[in-house]
Amino acid sequence: MDERDLERQATVLRQELRQLRNEQGVTQTELAERLGQPQSYVSKYESGERRLDLPEIRVICVALNVPLRTLIERFESAL
């Protein structure tokens, strides 16, 4: 797996997280409040300035009331 493939996968993950947030009708600010983080936290991971680890992704899913499995299935489908 090369760097381009990893970057493509990171982009797909960001897109899926943003789409889930939008589908829930949640703004970046609202999600940040649920996470106990500043709005810039959400903005940075959605724009690719910051990468997330799995525990952070899980917490985001919990805050959106979306099972982690759903995100993973969508991610795999989008790839």
C-alpha positions in Angstrom: 0.0 0.0 0.0 1.5 3.3 -1.0 1.1 6.8 0.4 -1.5 7.8 -2.2 -3.7 4.9 -1.3 -3.5 5.8 2.4 -4.3 9.4 1.7 -7.3 8.3 -0.5 -8.6 6.2 2.4 -8.1 9.1 4.9 -10.1 11.3 2.5 -12.9 8.7 2.2 -13.1 8.4 6.0 -13.3 12.2 6.4 -16.1 12.4 3.8 -18.1 9.6 5.6 -17.7 11.3 9.0 -18.9 14.6 7.5 -21.8 12.9 5.7 -22.9 11.2 8.9 -22.8 14.5 10.8 -24.8 16.2 8.0 -27.3 13.4 7.9 -27.9 13.8 11.6 -28.5 17.5 11.0 -25.7 18.4 13.4 -23.4 21.3 12.9 -19.7 21.2 13.6 -20.3 23.4 16.6 -23.0 21.1 18.0 -20.9 18.0 17.5 -17.9 19.7 19.2 -20.1 20.6 22.2 -21.2 16.9 22.4 -17.5 15.9 22.3 -16.4 18.5 24.8 -14.0 19.9 22.2 -13.7 23.2 20.4 -15.3 23.6 17.0 -11.8 23.7 15.5 -11.4 20.0 16.5 -14.2 18.9 14.2 -13.1 21.4 11.5 -9.5 20.1 11.5 -10.3 16.4 11.2 -12.9 17.1 8.5 -10.5 19.1 6.5 -7.6 16.7 6.9 -5.5 18.9 9.1 -5.8 16.3 11.9 -6.0 12.5 11.7 -8.1 10.6 14.2 -7.3 7.4 16.0 -9.9 4.6 16.4 -11.0 5.6 20.0 -11.6 9.1 18.8 -13.7 7.9 15.8 -15.7 5.7 18.2 -16.5 8.7 20.4 -17.6 10.7 17.4 -19.9 7.8 16.4 -21.3 7.7 19.9 -21.9 11.5 19.8 -23.8 11.1 16.5 -25.7 8.0 17.8 -24.3 6.0 14.9 -22.8 2.5 15.5 -19.1 2.3 14.7 -20.0 -0.7 12.5 -22.2 1.6 10.3 -19.3 4.0 9.7 -16.9 1.1 8.9 -19.4 -0.5 6.5 -19.9 2.8 4.7 -16.2 3.4 4.6 -15.6 0.0 3.1 -18.4 0.5 0.6 -17.0 3.9 -0.5 -13.5 2.4 -1.1 
